[in-house]
Amino acid sequence: MACNMLTGIRTTFTKEFFMDFPHLERYFWTIANQPNVKKHFGELTLSEKAPSPPKKQANATKEKKVKTEKVKEAQKPKVVEKTKEPEPEPKVDSQIEDEEEKPKPKPKNPLDLLPPSPMIMDDWKRLYSNIKAKDFREVAIEGFWKMYDPEGYSLWFCEYKYNDENTVPIVTMNKVSGFLQRMGFIRKHGFAKMCIFGESAPFKIKGVWLFRGKEIPQMVLDECYDVELYEWTKVDVNDPVQKERVNAYFEEPDEFDGQKLLEAKYFK
């Protein structure tokens, strides 16, 4: 992605342009300043002024010339050509035609090819959504651990790397919403609870994710640049402290991890 942005950085993008995309700018410079990347990219600076659009005079002259040629062509006497009998089309074997018309099958999602698991993601999502708050811990959380399959799924804690920048509540919430929106492609095989903590700035973004498979899916690492903005730690479900922390994320108490909960968003 940084390579795709390189030409724009060198020729077009200005500081004013990136005011609406601060995370995209930070992402580019994070990649560009890596030693192995910098030796190829070289020293870079943003353009001070966006290039002016090309003048229309040349296009207007060209259009006028084309119109003149069309008028001259129309004034030429028409030559009547003898119509030719259409040549018979060669016969093609019907089986070959059928094979050519068949659309190519879409590549399968690697997560769909994993060995079957007794845990069904949709069953957990329904349980999470339909249990009342007063029964949540006894029914939903206990139900989760009964169905959880560590051979077919994995749990991950995540924490935003740049929490010092989170000085405005609504902007911080938008960061989380944007992240979850860009993770939409993994919805079938993922579930998450993202939380914003703090009564005053800087606000902290933390969360827990449930993924199909024992590792963070490669497609997530490849397709969602937000992942690089977080520290990821695999949950040890045999550790009672970590397990209780997962419970707290799911349950959303007013305060946990020694911090007051400001906002919680879920991905399902």
C-alpha positions in Angstrom: 0.0 0.0 0.0 2.9 2.4 0.8 4.3 1.7 -2.7 0.9 2.7 -4.2 1.0 6.0 -2.3 4.6 6.8 -3.3 3.9 8.6 -6.5 1.2 10.7 -4.9 3.5 11.6 -2.0 6.2 12.8 -4.5 4.0 14.7 -6.8 0.5 15.4 -5.5 -0.3 14.9 -1.8 0.0 18.0 0.4 -0.2 18.4 4.2 -3.6 19.9 3.7 -4.8 16.8 1.8 -3.8 14.5 4.7 -5.7 16.6 7.3 -8.7 14.4 6.6 -6.6 11.2 6.6 -4.1 11.4 9.6 -3.9 7.7 10.1 -3.2 7.1 6.4 -0.3 9.6 6.6 1.1 8.1 9.8 0.9 4.6 8.2 2.9 5.8 5.2 5.6 7.5 7.2 5.8 4.5 9.5 6.6 2.2 6.5 8.7 4.8 4.6 11.0 5.4 7.5 11.9 1.7 7.9 15.6 1.4 7.0 15.0 -1.3 4.4 12.3 0.7 2.8 14.0 4.1 3.0 17.0 3.0 1.0 14.6 2.4 -1.9 12.2 5.3 -1.4 14.9 7.9 -0.6 14.2 11.1 1.3 10.6 12.2 0.9 8.7 15.4 1.5 5.1 16.3 0.9 4.3 18.6 -2.0 3.8 22.2 -0.9 1.1 22.8 -3.6 -1.1 20.4 -5.5 -0.5 20.5 -9.3 -2.8 22.6 -11.4 -5.2 20.8 -13.7 -4.2 20.7 -17.4 -5.4 23.5 -19.7 -8.3 22.7 -21.9 -7.0 24.6 -24.9 -5.2 21.7 -26.5 -8.2 19.5 -26.1 -10.5 22.1 -27.6 -8.2 22.4 -30.7 -8.1 18.6 -31.0 -11.9 18.4 -30.8 -12.3 21.1 -33.5 -9.9 19.3 -35.8 -11.8 16.0 -35.4 -15.2 17.8 -36.1 -13.7 19.3 -39.3 -12.4 16.0 -40.5 -15.9 14.4 -39.8 -17.6 17.1 -42.0 -15.1 16.5 -44.8 -15.7 12.8 -44.6 -19.5 13.3 -44.7 -19.1 15.4 -47.9 -17.3 12.7 -49.8 -19.5 10.7 -52.2 -20.5 7.4 -50.8 -19.2 4.3 -52.5 -21.7 1.4 -52.5 -19.9 -1.8 -51.8 -21.2 -5.1 -52.8 -22.6 -7.0 -49.9 -20.8 -10.3 -49.2 -22.6 -13.4 -48.1 -21.7 -14.2 -44.5 -19.3 -17.0 -44.2 -20.6 -20.0 -42.4 -19.3 -20.2 -38.8 -17.2 -23.3 -38.1 -19.0 -25.9 -36.0 -17.8 -26.2 -32.5 -18.3 -29.2 -30.3 -21.1 -28.4 -27.8 -19.1 -29.8 -24.9 -16.2 -27.3 -25.6 -18.7 -24.4 -25.8 -20.2 -25.4 -22.4 -16.7 -25.5 -20.9 -15.8 -22.0 -22.2 -19.1 -20.5 -20.9 -18.6 -21.9 -17.4 -17.5 -19.1 -15.0 -14.3 -19.6 -13.1 -14.9 -20.7 -9.5 -14.1 -18.1 -6.9 -11.0 -18.9 -4.7 -12.1 -20.5 -1.5 -11.5 -18.7 1.8 -8.6 -20.6 3.6 -10.6 -20.4 6.9 -13.4 -22.4 5.2 -10.9 -25.2 4.5 -9.8 -25.6 8.2 -10.8 -28.9 9.9 -14.4 -28.8 11.3 -14.8 -27.5 14.8 -17.5 -28.3 17.3 -17.7 -24.6 18.0 -20.0 -22.7 15.6 -19.3 -18.9 15.4 -22.9 -18.1 14.6 -24.1 -20.0 17.7 -22.0 -17.9 20.0 -23.1 -14.6 18.3 -26.7 -15.6 18.8 -26.1 -16.4 22.4 -24.2 -13.1 23.0 -27.0 -11.1 21.3 -30.1 -12.7 22.9 -29.2 -13.0 26.6 -30.4 -10.3 29.0 -27.8 -8.3 31.0 -28.8 -9.8 34.4 -28.2 -13.4 33.1 -25.2 -12.6 30.9 -22.4 -14.0 33.1 -24.3 -17.1 34.1 -25.6 -18.0 30.7 -23.6 -16.2 27.9 -20.1 -16.3 29.4 -20.5 -19.8 30.8 -22.0 -20.9 27.5 -19.0 -19.4 25.6 -16.4 -21.4 27.6 -18.4 -24.6 27.2 -18.4 -24.2 23.4 -15.0 -22.6 23.0 -12.6 -24.9 20.9 -8.9 -24.0 21.4 -8.0 -26.3 18.5 -10.3 -24.5 16.0 -10.3 -20.9 17.4 -8.0 -18.4 19.2 -8.5 -15.4 21.4 -6.4 -12.2 21.2 -6.0 -9.1 23.3 -5.2 -6.0 21.4 -4.1 -2.5 22.5 -3.7 0.6 20.4 0.0 1.7 20.1 -0.7 5.4 20.0 -3.0 6.1 22.9 -1.3 9.4 23.7 -2.9 10.8 20.6 -6.5 10.0 21.8 -7.3 13.4 23.2 -10.8 13.9 21.8 -13.5 11.3 22.7 -15.5 11.4 19.4 -12.3 11.1 17.3 -11.2 8.1 19.5 -14.6 6.5 19.0 -14.3 7.0 15.2 -11.0 5.3 15.1 -12.5 2.2 16.6 -15.6 2.4 14.3 -13.4 2.7 11.3 -11.2 -0.2 12.3 -14.3 -2.5 12.8 -15.8 -1.3 9.5 -12.6 -2.2 7.6 -12.6 -5.7 9.2 -16.0 -6.5 7.7 -14.5 -9.1 5.3 -13.7 -11.4 8.3 -17.1 -11.1 9.9 -18.0 -14.7 9.1 -15.0 -16.0 11.0 -14.5 -13.2 13.7 -16.0 -11.6 16.8 -14.7 -8.8 18.9 -15.3 -6.4 21.7 -13.4 -3.1 21.5 -13.4 -0.8 24.5 -12.4 2.8 25.1 -11.2 3.6 28.7 -10.7 6.8 30.7 -12.6 9.7 32.2 -10.2 12.2 30.6 -7.6 12.3 27.9 -5.6 10.5 26.8 -8.2 7.7 26.2 -7.0 4.1 25.9 -8.3 1.7 23.2 -8.2 -2.0 24.0 -10.1 -5.1 23.0 -10.4 -8.8 22.6 -10.9 -10.7 19.3 -12.0 -14.3 18.6 -10.7 -15.7 15.3 -11.2 -19.0 13.5 -7.9 -20.8 13.5 -5.0 -20.8 16.0 -3.4 -17.6 14.7 -4.6 -14.2 13.4 -5.8 -15.0 9.9 -3.3 -14.1 7.2 -6.0 -12.2 5.2 -6.4 -9.9 8.2 -2.7 -9.2 8.3 -2.7 -8.6 4.6 -5.8 -6.6 4.0 -6.4 -4.4 7.1 -3.6 -1.9 7.8 -5.2 -1.0 11.2 -3.8 -4.3 12.5 -0.3 -2.8 12.5 -1.5 0.0 14.8 -2.2 -2.4 17.6 -0.1 -4.7 19.9 -1.5 -8.2 19.8 -1.2 -10.8 22.6 -2.6 -14.3 22.3 -4.9 -15.2 25.3 -3.7 -18.1 27.4 -7.1 -19.7 28.3 -5.4 -21.8 31.0 -4.6 -18.6 32.9 -7.5 -17.7 35.2 -6.5 -14.0 35.2 -6.5 -13.8 31.4 -9.7 -15.8 31.2 -11.5 -13.4 33.6 -10.2 -10.5 31.6 -11.9 -11.9 28.5 -15.1 -12.3 30.6 -14.9 -8.6 31.5 -14.6 -7.5 27.9 -17.6 -9.5 27.0 -19.7 -8.4 30.0 -18.8 -4.6 29.9 -18.7 -3.7 33.6 -18.4 0.1 34.3 -14.9 -0.4 35.4 -12.3 -3.2 34.9 -8.6 -3.5 34.3 -8.3 -0.7 36.8 -9.9 1.7 34.4 -13.3 3.3 33.9 -15.1 2.2 30.7 -16.1 5.1 28.4 -17.5 3.3 25.4 -17.7 -0.3 24.1 -18.3 -1.5 20.5 -18.8 -5.0 19.3 -18.0 -6.8 16.0 -20.2 -9.7 15.1 
